[in-house]
Structure formats: structure tokens, C-alpha cells
Amino acid sequence: GNSAPEASAPLSATAPVPLEPPPLPPPNEPPAAFAELERYLLMFQEADPDGMGFMPPEIAREILETSQLPPSDLSHIWHLSDADGDGQLAAPEFVCAMALASRRRQGLPLPAELPPDLAAAAVAVTGHH
């Protein structure tokens, strides 16, 4: 037969219930306001005066902690945003982290992975490819 083998772990009990998709934003409204992302880019540039292209992790952490989100949220945001896992945030990664923190503060749940629309907007605003 073609039946898949039974999973040994009882996943059904712990599997998250798929959430209903969020309501679509009104037309012509970007997922994250471009002006908001540009503000985060300015913060990044202030923290990276030499133009290294990276924000030192301790500075990024300090800025994120000003959001007053719990450490578990901040840790999740960091893992989502640090796309290459190098422990420091490049400009688009920092912009993503700040946008996620902002959404979280508005009471929105954190996504399991970085939303592609946010990643694309962050790359666009920072001019990275």
C-alpha cells in the first residue's frame, strides 16, 4: 500500500491548531510602513557610524530591550531576524527585528518564521540585496 508509516511520537495532541489567516490590510497599505522601517534604518546607522554593516549584538539587544517585551519574545525575534545566524544583525535584519518587536507590542502574535513581505520590505528600505 501507499500508506505513510505511523509517526512514533503522538504529535496530534501537541500540534498547533492552524490559525485563521489575518484579515487582509486595506489596499495600497504595505505590510510594514516604509517610514517606520526607514526610522529603524536610521537607528541602525547611528549605531554603526563606521558603516561596518553590522550592529554589535550588545547594542542591538539594548535597543530591543527598550521595547520592554519579555526576554522570551526578544529571543524569538532575534532568531527570526538573524537570518544568517551569525549572532549580529545586519541592517535588514535589525529593521526586521524592530518591526517584529513593534508588532508584538501591538498585541500581535510573533510568527514562527520571518514573514517574506517584511523581509522584502527591510531589504528594499536598506538597499541590501
N, C-alpha and C positions, 0 to 999 in steps of 0.2 A: 504493500500500500504506500500511499504518499503521505501518510500522517506524520506530523512532526513529533519528535520524541518529547515525552513529558519533561517539563523543567523540574529539576530535583528540588529546588527551593520553592516554597509556596509563595510565589510572587503576587498572586491575585489579591491577597489580603493587604499588601503594603503598596501596591501600585497606585500612584496618584490618579484621582479621577480627572479626566481631561476637562479643563475649564472651558466655558463658552468663550468664543473669541470676543475680545473687547469691541464695543461699538466703534464703527469707523469714524475717524475725525472728519470734521466738515471739509468739503472740497477745498483745495488750494492751501491747506494748512499742513506744513511739513511736520513730521513726527516729533522732532525737537526743533524749537525755534532757532533759526540760524543766528539771530542776535544773541541768544543765550549761549550757544556754542562759541561764538566769537568772544564773548566775555570770558569763558573758560580758557580760550586760547591766550588771551591777554594775561591771565593769571599764570599760565604756563610760561609765557615769555618772560614775565617778571622773575619767575623762579629759575629761569635758565638764561641769565644775562649773557653768557658766553656763547649761546647758540649751539650747545652740545647736542641738542635734540632729545635730551632725556632730563626728566626731573628726578633729583635724588629721592630715594624712597622715603627718607625720613620727612622731607618737606611735603611730598605728596600725601603722606599719612597725616601730617599735621593739618593740611588743608582739608582733607576728607573728614577728619575728626571734628572740624568746626560744624559739620552738618549735624552733629550730636546724635547720629544713628548708633545703634548698638554695635559692638565690635563684630558680632557675627555677620551683620549686614555689610559692614565695611569690608570684612574679609572676603565675602562673596562678591562684592562689587569689584574689589581688587582682582580677584581671579578671573572675573568676566572680562575686565578691561585690559589686563596684561596679556594681550593676545599671544605674544611670543614667549611668555613665561620666564622672562629674564629678570624679574624682580624689580624692574624700574619701568616707569611709564613714559613712553614717547608721547609727543603732542596729541596725536589722535586718541591714544589710549587714555590719557589724562582727561581729554574732553569727554570721552565716553564715560569714564568713572564719575565725573562731576554730574553729567546728565542723569546717570542712573541714580546717584545719591539724591538729586533733586526730585526725580520721580518717586523715589522711596519716601521722601519726606512728605510728598503729597498724598501718601497713603496707598500708592500703587504697589503691588507685589513685585519683587525682583524676579526677572526672567531666569530660566535655567541656563540660557546661553545668551550671548550678546545679540541683540536684535540687529539684523542686517541693515535695516534702514538707518539706525543710529550709527552703526559703524561707517556706513557710506557717507552720512552727513558729516561725521567727525573728520573723515579723510578729506572730504570736499573743503571744509572750513579751514583745515590746517594746510591744505595744499600738498599733502603727502600722497604717495602712490604705492 
